[in-house]
Amino acid sequence: MRRHKFTLGSLVVAAGLIYLFAAGVQQSTATHMTLQALMDGAIDEGRRIQLGGGTVVPGSIEWDRYRSRPEFAITDGQHTLRVRYIGHAVLPDTFKDEAQVVLEGEYQPADQTFAADVIFAKCPSKYEGQSYEGHVQAMNSPSG
């Protein structure tokens, strides 16, 4: 009798682990698209998308009462899309006007918004470096 309880318990644990693995893989798979491809093509509602190639429209960030879930617009220069953040993570410090963003979430064609649960942002000016030639010259100059 004890052996049957152990076998049954092992099967329940194994089934739970398989379910969690399958659910995690399904949630982590996303179709990568640019804003132009999203606006030009038909995408199935409910499909997870990683949306890149857009910047935050200056002055479009509207924070909620607790300053944790903003709504904002992104643009690629030709198309504009309204984004609603539904995630639970703290947004990066680089999330601000004119920041380049990569979003993960779902496009909702009924209200033409993108529900993002993940936001990656970088400020272009923060990551601009000197030219490669200037770096090489600095490395080759005598240090004394």
ChimeraX commands (.cxc) that place a marker at each C-alpha (Angstrom):
marker #1 position 0.00,0.00,0.00 radius 0.5
marker #1 position 2.83,2.41,0.81 radius 0.5
marker #1 position 4.43,1.65,-2.53 radius 0.5
marker #1 position 1.24,2.64,-4.40 radius 0.5
marker #1 position 1.04,5.95,-2.50 radius 0.5
marker #1 position 4.66,6.71,-3.39 radius 0.5
marker #1 position 4.06,5.86,-7.07 radius 0.5
marker #1 position 0.90,7.95,-7.21 radius 0.5
marker #1 position 2.65,10.87,-5.49 radius 0.5
marker #1 position 5.57,10.64,-7.91 radius 0.5
marker #1 position 3.21,10.70,-10.89 radius 0.5
marker #1 position 1.40,13.77,-9.55 radius 0.5
marker #1 position 4.69,15.61,-9.01 radius 0.5
marker #1 position 5.99,14.61,-12.47 radius 0.5
marker #1 position 2.74,15.75,-14.14 radius 0.5
marker #1 position 2.95,19.09,-12.32 radius 0.5
marker #1 position 6.55,19.64,-13.42 radius 0.5
marker #1 position 5.71,18.78,-17.03 radius 0.5
marker #1 position 2.80,21.23,-16.99 radius 0.5
marker #1 position 4.96,24.03,-15.53 radius 0.5
marker #1 position 7.69,23.39,-18.12 radius 0.5
marker #1 position 5.22,23.42,-21.03 radius 0.5
marker #1 position 3.50,26.58,-19.76 radius 0.5
marker #1 position 6.87,28.34,-19.32 radius 0.5
marker #1 position 8.05,27.45,-22.81 radius 0.5
marker #1 position 4.77,28.61,-24.34 radius 0.5
marker #1 position 4.90,31.95,-22.51 radius 0.5
marker #1 position 8.55,32.60,-23.37 radius 0.5
marker #1 position 8.12,32.13,-27.12 radius 0.5
marker #1 position 7.40,35.36,-28.93 radius 0.5
marker #1 position 7.29,36.39,-32.57 radius 0.5
marker #1 position 9.75,39.23,-33.19 radius 0.5
marker #1 position 8.32,42.09,-35.25 radius 0.5
marker #1 position 8.98,45.70,-36.05 radius 0.5
marker #1 position 6.29,48.32,-35.63 radius 0.5
marker #1 position 5.96,48.63,-39.40 radius 0.5
marker #1 position 5.47,44.86,-39.83 radius 0.5
marker #1 position 2.83,44.85,-37.09 radius 0.5
marker #1 position 0.90,47.73,-38.66 radius 0.5
marker #1 position 1.20,46.40,-42.22 radius 0.5
marker #1 position 0.30,42.77,-41.53 radius 0.5
marker #1 position -2.49,40.89,-39.87 radius 0.5
marker #1 position -1.51,39.30,-36.59 radius 0.5
marker #1 position -3.61,36.87,-34.62 radius 0.5
marker #1 position -5.08,38.35,-31.45 radius 0.5
marker #1 position -3.57,36.74,-28.38 radius 0.5
marker #1 position -0.23,35.91,-30.01 radius 0.5
marker #1 position 2.83,36.90,-27.97 radius 0.5
marker #1 position 4.98,39.45,-29.80 radius 0.5
marker #1 position 8.38,40.98,-29.19 radius 0.5
marker #1 position 8.04,44.44,-30.75 radius 0.5
marker #1 position 11.20,46.39,-31.58 radius 0.5
marker #1 position 12.21,49.34,-33.69 radius 0.5
marker #1 position 10.23,52.04,-31.90 radius 0.5
marker #1 position 10.95,55.05,-29.72 radius 0.5
marker #1 position 8.78,56.65,-27.05 radius 0.5
marker #1 position 6.93,59.68,-28.42 radius 0.5
marker #1 position 7.97,62.78,-26.42 radius 0.5
marker #1 position 5.27,63.92,-23.99 radius 0.5
marker #1 position 3.16,60.79,-24.42 radius 0.5
marker #1 position 3.97,59.04,-21.13 radius 0.5
marker #1 position 0.96,59.10,-18.80 radius 0.5
marker #1 position 1.56,57.49,-15.40 radius 0.5
marker #1 position -1.10,55.87,-13.26 radius 0.5
marker #1 position -1.82,57.04,-9.74 radius 0.5
marker #1 position 1.02,54.96,-8.26 radius 0.5
marker #1 position 3.55,55.78,-11.02 radius 0.5
marker #1 position 4.01,52.10,-11.79 radius 0.5
marker #1 position 2.04,51.40,-14.97 radius 0.5
marker #1 position 2.34,53.99,-17.72 radius 0.5
marker #1 position 0.49,54.34,-20.98 radius 0.5
marker #1 position 2.50,55.87,-23.81 radius 0.5
marker #1 position 2.92,55.97,-27.57 radius 0.5
marker #1 position 5.78,54.61,-29.65 radius 0.5
marker #1 position 6.74,55.52,-33.19 radius 0.5
marker #1 position 9.11,54.36,-35.90 radius 0.5
marker #1 position 8.82,57.66,-37.76 radius 0.5
marker #1 position 5.95,56.44,-39.95 radius 0.5
marker #1 position 3.58,54.59,-37.62 radius 0.5
marker #1 position 2.43,55.33,-34.08 radius 0.5
marker #1 position 1.02,52.83,-31.60 radius 0.5
marker #1 position -0.46,53.30,-28.13 radius 0.5
marker #1 position 1.10,51.03,-25.47 radius 0.5
marker #1 position -0.29,50.08,-22.07 radius 0.5
marker #1 position 2.15,48.53,-19.57 radius 0.5
marker #1 position 0.52,45.65,-17.68 radius 0.5
marker #1 position 3.64,44.11,-16.15 radius 0.5
marker #1 position 4.64,44.03,-12.51 radius 0.5
marker #1 position 8.35,44.81,-12.72 radius 0.5
marker #1 position 9.87,48.19,-11.99 radius 0.5
marker #1 position 10.62,49.96,-15.25 radius 0.5
marker #1 position 14.25,50.77,-16.07 radius 0.5
marker #1 position 15.63,54.24,-15.41 radius 0.5
marker #1 position 16.23,54.57,-19.14 radius 0.5
marker #1 position 12.48,54.51,-19.84 radius 0.5
marker #1 position 11.71,58.11,-20.80 radius 0.5
marker #1 position 10.82,60.29,-23.78 radius 0.5
marker #1 position 12.66,59.34,-26.98 radius 0.5
marker #1 position 14.02,56.11,-25.46 radius 0.5
marker #1 position 14.38,53.21,-27.84 radius 0.5
marker #1 position 12.19,50.37,-26.59 radius 0.5
marker #1 position 11.66,46.68,-27.13 radius 0.5
marker #1 position 8.30,45.46,-25.83 radius 0.5
marker #1 position 6.93,42.01,-25.17 radius 0.5
marker #1 position 3.22,41.38,-24.98 radius 0.5
marker #1 position 0.10,41.16,-27.13 radius 0.5
marker #1 position -1.37,43.41,-29.79 radius 0.5
marker #1 position -5.04,44.14,-29.21 radius 0.5
marker #1 position -6.57,45.09,-32.57 radius 0.5
marker #1 position -10.00,45.92,-31.12 radius 0.5
marker #1 position -8.67,49.07,-29.45 radius 0.5
marker #1 position -5.42,49.27,-31.48 radius 0.5
marker #1 position -3.15,49.13,-28.44 radius 0.5
marker #1 position -0.24,46.97,-27.40 radius 0.5
marker #1 position -0.45,45.43,-23.92 radius 0.5
marker #1 position 3.19,45.10,-22.85 radius 0.5
marker #1 position 4.18,43.01,-19.86 radius 0.5
marker #1 position 7.92,43.50,-20.44 radius 0.5
marker #1 position 9.68,46.74,-21.44 radius 0.5
marker #1 position 13.36,47.02,-22.33 radius 0.5
marker #1 position 14.49,50.61,-22.85 radius 0.5
marker #1 position 17.69,52.40,-23.64 radius 0.5
marker #1 position 18.46,56.05,-24.01 radius 0.5
marker #1 position 20.29,56.57,-27.32 radius 0.5
marker #1 position 22.49,59.37,-26.00 radius 0.5
marker #1 position 23.61,57.28,-23.04 radius 0.5
marker #1 position 25.00,54.53,-25.28 radius 0.5
marker #1 position 26.54,56.65,-28.01 radius 0.5
marker #1 position 30.28,56.28,-27.99 radius 0.5
marker #1 position 33.17,57.89,-29.71 radius 0.5
marker #1 position 34.15,56.75,-33.15 radius 0.5
marker #1 position 36.21,53.60,-33.46 radius 0.5
marker #1 position 39.08,55.57,-35.03 radius 0.5
marker #1 position 39.20,57.86,-31.99 radius 0.5
marker #1 position 39.36,54.81,-29.72 radius 0.5
marker #1 position 42.24,53.33,-31.73 radius 0.5
marker #1 position 44.14,56.64,-31.64 radius 0.5
marker #1 position 43.69,56.89,-27.88 radius 0.5
marker #1 position 44.97,53.33,-27.41 radius 0.5
marker #1 position 48.04,53.95,-29.60 radius 0.5
marker #1 position 49.08,57.29,-28.13 radius 0.5
marker #1 position 52.03,57.28,-25.67 radius 0.5
marker #1 position 50.94,57.45,-22.06 radius 0.5
marker #1 position 53.62,59.63,-20.79 radius 0.5
marker link #1:1,2 radius 0.2
marker link #1:2,3 radius 0.2
marker link #1:3,4 radius 0.2
marker link #1:4,5 radius 0.2
marker link #1:5,6 radius 0.2
marker link #1:6,7 radius 0.2
marker link #1:7,8 radius 0.2
marker link #1:8,9 radius 0.2
marker link #1:9,10 radius 0.2
marker link #1:10,11 radius 0.2
marker link #1:11,12 radius 0.2
marker link #1:12,13 radius 0.2
marker link #1:13,14 radius 0.2
marker link #1:14,15 radius 0.2
marker link #1:15,16 radius 0.2
marker link #1:16,17 radius 0.2
marker link #1:17,18 radius 0.2
marker link #1:18,19 radius 0.2
marker link #1:19,20 radius 0.2
marker link #1:20,21 radius 0.2
marker link #1:21,22 radius 0.2
marker link #1:22,23 radius 0.2
marker link #1:23,24 radius 0.2
marker link #1:24,25 radius 0.2
marker link #1:25,26 radius 0.2
marker link #1:26,27 radius 0.2
marker link #1:27,28 radius 0.2
marker link #1:28,29 radius 0.2
marker link #1:29,30 radius 0.2
marker link #1:30,31 radius 0.2
marker link #1:31,32 radius 0.2
marker link #1:32,33 radius 0.2
marker link #1:33,34 radius 0.2
marker link #1:34,35 radius 0.2
marker link #1:35,36 radius 0.2
marker link #1:36,37 radius 0.2
marker link #1:37,38 radius 0.2
marker link #1:38,39 radius 0.2
marker link #1:39,40 radius 0.2
marker link #1:40,41 radius 0.2
marker link #1:41,42 radius 0.2
marker link #1:42,43 radius 0.2
marker link #1:43,44 radius 0.2
marker link #1:44,45 radius 0.2
marker link #1:45,46 radius 0.2
marker link #1:46,47 radius 0.2
marker link #1:47,48 radius 0.2
marker link #1:48,49 radius 0.2
marker link #1:49,50 radius 0.2
marker link #1:50,51 radius 0.2
marker link #1:51,52 radius 0.2
marker link #1:52,53 radius 0.2
marker link #1:53,54 radius 0.2
marker link #1:54,55 radius 0.2
marker link #1:55,56 radius 0.2
marker link #1:56,57 radius 0.2
marker link #1:57,58 radius 0.2
marker link #1:58,59 radius 0.2
marker link #1:59,60 radius 0.2
marker link #1:60,61 radius 0.2
marker link #1:61,62 radius 0.2
marker link #1:62,63 radius 0.2
marker link #1:63,64 radius 0.2
marker link #1:64,65 radius 0.2
marker link #1:65,66 radius 0.2
marker link #1:66,67 radius 0.2
marker link #1:67,68 radius 0.2
marker link #1:68,69 radius 0.2
marker link #1:69,70 radius 0.2
marker link #1:70,71 radius 0.2
marker link #1:71,72 radius 0.2
marker link #1:72,73 radius 0.2
marker link #1:73,74 radius 0.2
marker link #1:74,75 radius 0.2
marker link #1:75,76 radius 0.2
marker link #1:76,77 radius 0.2
marker link #1:77,78 radius 0.2
marker link #1:78,79 radius 0.2
marker link #1:79,80 radius 0.2
marker link #1:80,81 radius 0.2
marker link #1:81,82 radius 0.2
marker link #1:82,83 radius 0.2
marker link #1:83,84 radius 0.2
marker link #1:84,85 radius 0.2
marker link #1:85,86 radius 0.2
marker link #1:86,87 radius 0.2
marker link #1:87,88 radius 0.2
marker link #1:88,89 radius 0.2
marker link #1:89,90 radius 0.2
marker link #1:90,91 radius 0.2
marker link #1:91,92 radius 0.2
marker link #1:92,93 radius 0.2
marker link #1:93,94 radius 0.2
marker link #1:94,95 radius 0.2
marker link #1:95,96 radius 0.2
marker link #1:96,97 radius 0.2
marker link #1:97,98 radius 0.2
marker link #1:98,99 radius 0.2
marker link #1:99,100 radius 0.2
marker link #1:100,101 radius 0.2
marker link #1:101,102 radius 0.2
marker link #1:102,103 radius 0.2
marker link #1:103,104 radius 0.2
marker link #1:104,105 radius 0.2
marker link #1:105,106 radius 0.2
marker link #1:106,107 radius 0.2
marker link #1:107,108 radius 0.2
marker link #1:108,109 radius 0.2
marker link #1:109,110 radius 0.2
marker link #1:110,111 radius 0.2
marker link #1:111,112 radius 0.2
marker link #1:112,113 radius 0.2
marker link #1:113,114 radius 0.2
marker link #1:114,115 radius 0.2
marker link #1:115,116 radius 0.2
marker link #1:116,117 radius 0.2
marker link #1:117,118 radius 0.2
marker link #1:118,119 radius 0.2
marker link #1:119,120 radius 0.2
marker link #1:120,121 radius 0.2
marker link #1:121,122 radius 0.2
marker link #1:122,123 radius 0.2
marker link #1:123,124 radius 0.2
marker link #1:124,125 radius 0.2
marker link #1:125,126 radius 0.2
marker link #1:126,127 radius 0.2
marker link #1:127,128 radius 0.2
marker link #1:128,129 radius 0.2
marker link #1:129,130 radius 0.2
marker link #1:130,131 radius 0.2
marker link #1:131,132 radius 0.2
marker link #1:132,133 radius 0.2
marker link #1:133,134 radius 0.2
marker link #1:134,135 radius 0.2
marker link #1:135,136 radius 0.2
marker link #1:136,137 radius 0.2
marker link #1:137,138 radius 0.2
marker link #1:138,139 radius 0.2
marker link #1:139,140 radius 0.2
marker link #1:140,141 radius 0.2
marker link #1:141,142 radius 0.2
marker link #1:142,143 radius 0.2
marker link #1:143,144 radius 0.2
view
